[in-house]
Structures are given as structure tokens and as C-alpha cells.
């Protein structure tokens, strides 16, 4: 039954392999098992952290052309740091603040698709900027994935052309709402996150989770 209830997970289609300067990706996630699932209502979360912690503004991520495969965006977004926009128009994240975070609820359909455009570069000091996409459950916590920080998409600017890694759901862990564990779908090659990325992003993400609890 769990495979029918929740395969949230996400087949991710990437039109490219790395976030080169000015690179554009068409992203498509299979959300066909989310409609009506009791772990909802669901939200989409994007985050960008500044590795240098100097608010240097050298990385920008723009997400637009959202389609929901029969679903829709809902309500008003919650914005932290330099995040702007909405799922109805476009979302922009710039690392002019150490931690920028965007959350907006949505009614899932069969797919979630959007365009991602990124401009960025490696920060001085060796700690990379970090971008991540998560889907939150009805309690506001990330659905479990096989990626660091329970991200479905993850990239760190260790170079000017970092990889954009895609992850699937992790069926070995329960969602925060305590429902049956979802099946896992691992999509594509998933590089291991570096210790620098973990050091950069862990403090901000743990602090946000603690605040939500």
C-alpha cells in the first residue's frame, strides 16, 4: 500500500549536467502520488546560503515557468533573507544575505515542472554557496530524501560550474507526521556532498528546524 500512497519521489529530469555561468535547466518532478496523501498539505522550499558569510552577492538563482500538472500554487509565500517572488510568477534568491529561504504551499498534481537559471562562482575561503530544493509536509518539515538536508535538488559552488545533483525519496525514514515510509526513487548519478558544504549549510538548516519545532 505504501508504494501506491506515497512515491513522492521524484523523477527529476535535468537538461544539462552542471550549473555553468548563466546555465538554464528544465526541471520536472513526478509528484503523482502526492495528491490526497495525508502527509499534506505540502509546500515547496528553496534555499540559498552564502559560503563566504560576507553577503557578497556573487550567486543568483532564478526559478520560473512553474506548472503543477493539474495542481496549483496556494496562498502567499514566506520569505527570509533576499528571497523574492512567488510560484505564480518567479522566485529569485541572491546571496546578499547569509541565508535566504522561500516557502509556498501548493496543491500537487501529477508533475511539478519549472525552469532554473543560475549565475554563480566559487567564494574566497573555500566554503561554497549552497542551493537546495525540498518539499515540506504538513508539519513544515522536509520529506525524507537520500540527499543531504533532505533535498531533492542540491548544488554547491565549489567551482564556477558545479553539478546539480538530483535525489529521490528515502523509504527507510518516516515523514515528520509519522505516516508509513515512502518508497525510494533514486534518479541519476548522485555525487557525495562535501564536508565543506555540510559545514556551510548545517548550522543554518538546524537552526531553522529548531525554530519550526
N, C-alpha and C positions, 0 to 999 in steps of 0.2 A: 504493500500500500504506500510506503513512503516514496517509492520512485514515482508513483502517479501524483502524489500530493505535492512533492517538492523536488524539482530537479533544478533549482534556481540557478542555476548554474549554467551556466552561461557559456554558450558557444561564442567565442569572440573572434571576429574576422578583422584582420589588420591589413590595410593596403600599404604595406611597407614594413621595414624591419627596424628602423631607428629614427629617433626624433632629431633629424638633422635640422640645421638652422632654417626656420620657415617651413618645416615639414608639415604636411597635412595627411591625416588618417581618416578613413571612413570606418567607424566602429559599429558593430552590430552584436547585440547580446540577445540570446534566446531566453526570454522571460515567460515562456508559455505555461509554466507550472505555478507561477505566482498568483494569477487571478483567483480570488476566492480563498486563498490559503490563510489559515488562522494566524499565521505569524505577522500578518499585516496589521494596520496599513503600513505601506513601505515608503521609503524616501531614498533619494539619490544624494550622495555626498561626494563632493570634490574637495581636495585639499592640496595646498602648495606650501612647503616650508623653505625658508631661506637658509641654506647651509652656512653661509658666512656670518649670519646673525647681524649683518650690517645694514639690512634693508636696501641692498644695492640696486634692486630693480632690473637685474640682468636676465630674468626669466619671465616669460609671459605665456600663459596657456589660455586659448580661446576655444570654447565649445559651443556649437550652434547646430542648426538644422535638425533639431530633435524631433523624432517621430516615435510613437508608442505602440504601434501595431494593434490599434483598436482601443488603447488606453488613452490617458491624458495626464497632463500636469495638473496639480491641485494646489490651491492656496498661494500664500506668499512665502518666498524663500527666507531662510535665516542666514545672515551674512556676518562673517568675522574677518577682521583684517582688511585686506584690499579686495576681497571678493565682491563682484558686482553682477547684476543681471538677473535673469530668471530662465526657467526651462521653456517658457513661452517665446522667448526671444533668443538671447545668447548669454553665456556665462564667461566672465573674464577673471582670471587670477593672475596677480603680479606680485613678485616677491619684494615689494616695498614695505612689507611687514614680515616679521619672522614667521608667523603662522596665519595663513588665510584659508578660510573654510566656508563652503557653500553647502546648504542642505535645503531641499524642497521635496515635499511629498508628491507622489504620483500614483495614479491608478494603472497598474501594469496591464499590458496587452500581451500579444504573442512575442513581440520583439521590442527592444529598446535600441534605437539607432541614432547616431549623431556624428558630426564632423569635429575632429580635434586638430587644432593648429597650434604649433609650439615654436617659440623662439627662445633660446637659452644658451648658456655656456657654463663651463666649469668655474666654480668660485675659487678665489685665492684661499689658501689654507688647507685645501684638500677635502673639506666636508661638502658634499654635493647638495644642491637643491633637490627637492623630492616632490613628485606629483603622484596622487593616488585617487582612484575611484572606488567607492564602496557602495553597497546597498544596505540600508538600515531597516531593522524590523520595527514592529510596533512599539517597542520599548526604547527605540532610538539607538540600538547597538548594531554593530556590523554583522551581517550574515556571515557564517564561517566560510573561509576560503582556504586554499592551500598557499596563498601568498602571505608575505609579511604584512602585519597590521590588518589582516582580513580584507585585503584589496583584491578587486577583480582586474584592475589595471594598475601598473606601477612603473615609474621611471625615475631615475636619479641622474643628475647631470654631472657625472664624473668626467665626461668629455663633452665636446660640442655636439656629438652625435650619439646620445645614449640610446640603448634599446628600450622599447616599450614592451614590457612583459605582461602576458595575459595568464590569468589563473582561473581555476574552476572552483566550485563549491567543495567543501570538506564535509563528508558524511560521517566522520568519526566524532564530531562535536555537535552538541545541541545548539540551536539558536538561543538567544538570551531568554526568550519566552518559554523555553523548556519543552518545545514540541519534538516529535520524532526527528532524528537526524536526517538531513537531506542526503541524496545520492551525490556522488562526486563526479564532476566532469573536468578533466584537466585538458586544456587546449593549448597546443603548440609547445614550443620549447620555453621552459621557464628557468631563466638564469637565477642563481642564488643571490639574494640580496647581500650587499657588502656590509662589513662591520661599521664602516663609516656611515652608511645610510641608516643603520639601526641606531647608532648613537645620535644622529641628527634628528630622527623623527620620533624616537620612542618617548622622550620626555613630553613633547607636545601632545602626542596621542594619549598617553597615560593620564596626563593632566585633564584632557578633555573628557575621557571616560569617567574619571573620578568625579568631575563636576556634574556629569549627567546622572551618575548614581546618587 
